């Protein structure tokens, strides 16, 4: 059994004191120091919950939840079936109105577990990462992670408590990655794109000029977040990805104007412009003349 005080009921929001709570299992007596978990059928009820020092993850196990939660004076609906997740950050009081009966799991994670994960993910000195409030989102990955922690409720042993500690780090890492403002992509990676990556970016764009191209589409090719790729690309090329795409489209239009007799309106569509007017504006800004004038000049007329 793990040494040290357990994570007690007094450290939670006191859900167990709410009306219509039928508790089927808790982590009390299992030696959990870094988390508290309860499994219950709850509601309907209406309560105010004062701020606590740790993070709460509420998972709907079965039935459909219906209610609302008030945080920082703003009401948020809570509706959804199994797998619906609500996350309450540390130091955040709230009011909850639960309108029906629903089966849930409550998982509290010590803030110091979050801090340990942050320390392992980020360079030294980055300690201000906060988990965000999130009402009623469907997240099957987080649901399965919480279900894995629930396995530890069935055995009071040192091995089981150690298993729970390991799983909690996984849950905490997932929360930091997906429910905080942290940008993991900036940690431990290159400060700019290589020349080959810039060339590859152009290849991808030119292969899809007639289609809608988004920053997310290109970033995915390099397994980077959109924001991080956008910063790296501008640092490497001196222009934003959007500006670069427009230049690629104008370059293709120049070639087609000089080498084909295709109508300008068709060239605009072929190069991914919304219409001929869009092409003309971009062409004039980059080339300094109109598509028609450019075609005449290239043909010597």
N, C-alpha and C positions, 0 to 999 in steps of 0.2 A: 504494500500500500504506500502511496506517495506520502512524504512527510509534510508537515505544515498544515495550517488551517484550511478547511474546505471552503469553497465558494458557497456561501450560505444563502438562505432565502432572504435574509435581511439585506443582502447586497443587490437584490433584484427590484423590480418595480412593484413588488407585492401583488402580482397578478393572482396569486393563490388566495388572496383575500376578497377577490371580486365575486359578485353574485353569480350563481349558476356555473361554478367551476367544478368539474368532476375529474380529479387528477388520477391518472392511471399509473404513472411512473415518474420518478424524479431521480436526480443524481445524488441526493442526500445519502450519506453513508458509504459512498463509493470512493471517497478519497480524491475527488476532483478539486484541484486547487485553482485551475485557470479557467474553469467554465462551470456554468450551471445549466442543466437541461431539465425541462419538464414536458411531459406528454399528457394532453388533456382533451376533454370535450368541454367547450366553454360557450357562454352566452345564452340568451342575450344579457348585456350589461352596459352600464355607462359609468365611467370613472375618470378621474384626473390622476395622472401618474407623474410624480416629481422626477426631476433629473437624476440619473445615476451615473456612476463613473465609468461604466463599461458599455459595450456594444450589444444590442439585442437584435437577433434575427428571428423573425416569426414566420413559420412555415405552415401553410394550410395542408393538412394530410388528406382529408376527405371532406365531402360535401362542398357547397359553394358559400363563400363568405360574402356578407353584405354589411356595410357599415361606413363609418367615416372616422378619420383621425385629424385632429387639429394640432398643428405645430407652428409656433411663431405667429399665432393669430390667424393662420390660413387653414381652411378646411380642404381635406383631400378625400375623395371617395376610396373605399376599399371594397373591391368586388373582384371575384375570380374563383376558380375551382382549385383542385389539388395542384400543388406546385407554386401557388401564389406566395410571393415573399414580400414581407415588409421589414425594412431595416431602420432601426432607431439608433442614431449615433450616441456616443457618450455625451453627458452633460446637456441633454435635450429633453425638457419636460413635454408632456403631451396629454391631450384629452382623447379618449376613445369611446365611440358609441358602436357597439356590436349589436346588430339588429336580429341576428338569427343564431342558431346553434351550429357550431362547426368544430371539427377535430383539428387540433393544432399541435405543433412542437415549438417551444420557446428555447432558443439557445443564446445564452449570455457568454460573451468572450471577454476576458480581462483586457483592458486597454494595454497592459504591458506586453501581452502576446502580440497585439497589433504593432506596438513599438519595436519589438524584437524582429518582426518580419520586415518592417520598414528599414531597420538598420542593416539587415542582410541584403535588401534589394537595392539600396541607394548608397551613394557615396557619403562619407562621414560628414555630419553637420546638417543633413536633411532630416529633420525630425518633425516638421510641421504638417505632415500629411493627415488629413482628417477623413474619416468615412462619412459619406453623404447620407442624409435622410432619403429614403426611397419607399414610397407607399405603393403597395399592391402591384409588383411587377412579376411577370412569369419568368422564372429562371430555373430550368431543369437541372443545370449543373450544380448550382448552389443547393437545390433541393437534395440532390444525390449526396453531396458532401455532408450535409446535415444528417441525412439518413445513415451515413457511414459512422458519424459520431454517435448516433443513437444505439449502434451495436454495443457500445461500451456500457450501456445501462443494464445489461443483462448479467454482469459479472463484477463482483467486488474483489479485485485482485490488483497486485502491483503491475502485472503485465497489462491488464485492461486499462488501468489509469495511464500508463505510459503510452499505450496505443491511442488513447483519447488525446493526450498532449501532442502527439505527432499529427493527428488528424486536424487538430485545432490550428496548427501552423498552416496547413493546406487551406482551411477555410479563411484564415486571416489573409493569406497571400491572394486568394481569389477576391476578397473584399477590397483589398488595396488596389489590385489591378483593375477591377471593374466598377467599384463604387467609391472612388475617390478621384481627386483632381490630379493625381500623380501621373506623370508621363514617363513610363518605364522605358520607352524607346530611346530616351536621351542618355541612359546609363550604360556606360561601357561599350559604346559603339563609335564608329568613325564620326568626325566632326563635319565631314563633307562627303559628297559622292565621288567615286573614282571616274576617270575619263570614260572607262568602259561602261559604267552605269549610266552616264549621261547619254552615250551613244545608244545604249540599249533602250533608254527612255524614248529617244527619237525613233528608233525602229518600231517600238510599240505604237507610238502615235501615228506614224506614217502608214502603218498597216490598218489603222482604224479611223482615218481622217473623216470618212463619210458618216461615222457614228458619233454619238454623244460620248465624250471622254471625260471622266471625272478624276479628281485627285486621288480618290479612294481606289479607283481601278488601277492606276499606275503604282500607287504605294503598295498595293497587295502583291504586285509582281516581285517586290523586293522585301516582302514580309516586314514592312514598317507601318507605323500609324500614319494617317493622312497628314496630321500636323507636322510630325517629325520629318517625313519625306519632303513636304513642302518647304520647310526651312533648309534642309540639306540641298535641295535642288536649286533654290535661289542663291544659296551661298556658292554653289559650284558654277552656275551659269550666269548669274547676274540678273536674271529675270524670273518672274513667277512662272509656275507651270502653265497657267492660263495664257500668259503672254507668249510663252514658247509654243504652245499649241496653235495660237493664231498665226505666228510666224511660219510654222510648218505648213499651215493651210494656205497662206499667201504664197509661199515658195512653190507649192504644188500648182496653184492657180497660174502663176507666172509661166511655169513650164507648159501647161495646157494651152494658155493663151498664145504662146509662141509657136507651139508645135501642132496644134489641132485647129479645126474650124468649128469646134463645138460652140454652140451659143453660150454667151456669158451666164445666163440664168442657169443653164445645166452645169456649167463649171462650178458655180457657187454651190449647188447641191452636192456635186461630186466631191468637193473639198470640205464639206461639213459646215458651210455657212447656212444661216437660217433662210436667207434669200439673197437676191442680187444686191439689194441696198446694203446689207450687212457686209458682203464682200467688197463693195465699192468703198465703204468707209474704212475698213481695215486695210485695204490695198492702198488707198490714198495716204493713210497715216504712216505706213511702212515704206512704200515704194515712192510716194510723192506724186503720183499721177493716177488717173483712172484706169480700170482694166481695158476699156476700149482704146484709150490713147496708148497704153503700153503695147497692145496688140498691133496697132498701126505702126508704132515705132520699130517694132521687131521685124515687121514685114517690109519696111522701107517705103511705106506709102504715106 
